[in-house]
Amino acid sequence: MKAPFPQRHHYAFASIAFALFIVYGSLVPFEAISLSFSTARIQFAEAMRTTFSFESRSDWVANILLYIPLGFVGCAALMVDRRHLWAPMAVIAAVFVICMGVEFAQLWFPMRTTSVNDVIANTVGGGIGAVGWCLYGQNVTERMRTLWTTSGREHAFFRIIPFYLLFLIAVNGMPFDLSISPTELWYKYKAGRIQWFPPVGFLEKLLVIVAYFAPIGWMWARFTTPKWGDNFLYALGIGFACATLLELVQLSVLSCGTYLSDVIAGTGAVLLGWQFARTPLIVSRYRIFFALLWCVALATVHWYGRIWVGTGWLHWKFEEIFWVPFTDYFRSHYLTAFGKIVDRTMVMIVLGVLLHRKSGWAWTSLIVGTIALLLECGLLFMGNSPTSAAFLENPFSPIPSTSKVELGFIGGGIGGWLALRWGNRSSVVQQAPPKQPQENQRPMYAPRWPGPRPQSAN
C-alpha cells in the first residue's frame, strides 16, 4: 500500500525549494558589480560588527516570518515519524549558514543591503519554525494524511480551515507593519486606505478575492456532513466570518487598504464556491463557459484603459522587458512581492481548475500558460494615454511581464492537479448499504438439508 502524503521526502523537497526561493528573492534582479573577494570579506566583517537595532519593526517581522516555513519543513524532513533530539539544532545551524551566505552574496548586488539585523531575525525565524514542528508538526502531518485518504472526511473542513486562514492572513497581511494605535489608524483613514470601495483596480481585486475565498465555500460543501454543507445560512455565516476576520487583520496593517466591499465580495465568493461544489454536473457542463468569462475578466484587467499603438514601439518595449523571472515583482519590498506572486498564482489556479483535462495536469499547465502568454503579448501593441501619469513615468508602459507567463504555467498546473485529485469526489464518504438477499437465494443461516438427515444404510 502506498504511504499517504506527506512523507519525509516531500518535506525534504519543500525544504530545498523554499531555500532556493529565499536565495533567489534575496539576490534578484541579479545586477552584480565587480568586487574582489578580499574586499567583500572586509565589508562583510564590518557589517557584522555593527550593533543591531529595532528601528524598523516591519523589517524584523518580515525577516522572521520569511524563515519560519524553512525551519518548519527542514525540521520535518529530519523528524517526521521519528525523534531526533539533534535535528532542531541542526536545522537552526543550517538556517544560520544560509542567512550568512545570502548576506555575504548580497555584497555583489548593490540593490540589496547586508545587515546583521537580517541574520539575527532570519535565524530567530528558523528557530521558531523548528520549535513549531517539535510542538505541533507530527500532529499536523497526521491530520494531512487523514485528509489525503478517503476516510474521515466528514469533519475535515474544521481541520483544514485554520491552516487555510493562516495562509490567507500571511499573504494578505504583508509586509506586516502592524499597529493598533488609534492615532495611526486615524492617519490611515485620512490617507484614504480605509474606504467603502478601493479607489482603483476594483476588478483585479475582485478576481483575487474570488480566487482566495471560493475554495472556502467549496471545502464547506465537500468536507462537512450534508446537514451542515447543504445549509445556505451556515455557508453564508462561514463566508462572512472569514472575510471579516481577514479585513480586521488588514485594518491593523498600516500599508494595507481596508475596504467594506472586500467583506461583501469575500462572502459572495464563499457562496459561489459553495454553490459550485453542490452542482458539479452543471459546473462540468459549463466549465468552458466559466473559463471564458474568467479569461475575459483577466483581459479586461490587463488591457482596460490602454490605447492601440501598433508595432511602432516593439523595439523599445523589448528592451524594457525584465527577462529574469520575477525581477519586476522584487523591485518592491520582497514580502510585498511574495504576496503579489501568490495573488497571481491563485488567479491562474482558478483558470487551471476550470480548464483541467483528464489527460493530466501538464496539458492544463500548457493551456493556461499559453493564455497568460497571449495576454502579455497583447501589451506589446498597447500603450497608455499620453496624458496619463503612467505615460509620464514610463512612455513605453505597460511592459509585458515574463513572470506572469511563468506563473500562468505554474498556476495552471496546480489547478489541473487539484481538479483531478479532488474534483470528482463526493462530499462525504458514504457507507455501502448491506446487500439484500435475492428472492431465490438461500439464506446463509438455512440448514443444508431441508428435512432430517438421511440415515446411513449401515
Number of C-alpha atoms within 10 A of each C-alpha: 3 4 8 13 17 14 15 17 14 13 20 17 14 18 21 14 12 18 19 12 11 18 17 16 19 20 22 22 21 17 11 15 10 7 11 9 10 9 11 16 13 10 14 20 13 12 18 16 10 11 9 14 10 9 8 10 12 16 19 22 18 22 23 23 23 20 24 23 22 28 29 26 27 31 30 30 20 20 20 21 12 9 10 10 10 10 18 25 14 15 25 25 15 16 25 19 14 18 23 22 13 19 24 20 18 23 21 20 20 13 15 17 15 20 20 22 20 21 24 17 21 29 27 22 27 32 26 22 28 27 19 16 24 20 11 11 20 16 12 15 18 16 15 17 16 17 21 16 12 11 12 14 21 18 15 21 20 14 16 17 15 11 12 15 18 12 13 16 17 17 19 21 24 25 25 26 18 19 13 11 9 9 10 13 18 11 13 20 16 11 10 12 20 20 14 11 14 18 10 8 9 14 14 15 16 17 21 21 23 21 24 21 25 24 21 28 27 24 21 30 29 26 25 19 18 14 9 14 25 18 13 14 12 14 25 16 14 18 27 19 14 19 24 18 15 21 22 12 17 22 23 21 23 21 16 21 20 26 18 15 15 22 22 14 20 28 27 21 26 31 28 19 22 27 19 19 26 18 10 16 12 11 16 14 10 13 18 15 13 16 17 15 13 18 18 12 16 20 17 14 16 17 19 10 11 15 14 14 14 11 11 10 15 16 10 13 19 14 11 16 15 17 15 13 18 22 20 19 23 21 13 11 13 20 23 19 20 19 19 18 18 16 20 18 24 25 24 32 28 26 31 32 25 24 24 29 18 11 10 13 23 17 19 28 30 17 21 29 24 17 21 25 19 13 21 22 16 14 22 24 18 22 22 22 16 11 8 10 11 15 15 13 9 12 17 20 19 22 21 22 24 21 20 24 22 19 25 29 27 22 28 36 28 23 28 29 23 16 22 17 11 12 16 12 13 15 21 20 14 9 6 6 6 6 6 7 10 8 7 6 8 11 10 8 6 8 10 9 8 7 7 7 8 7 6 5 4 3
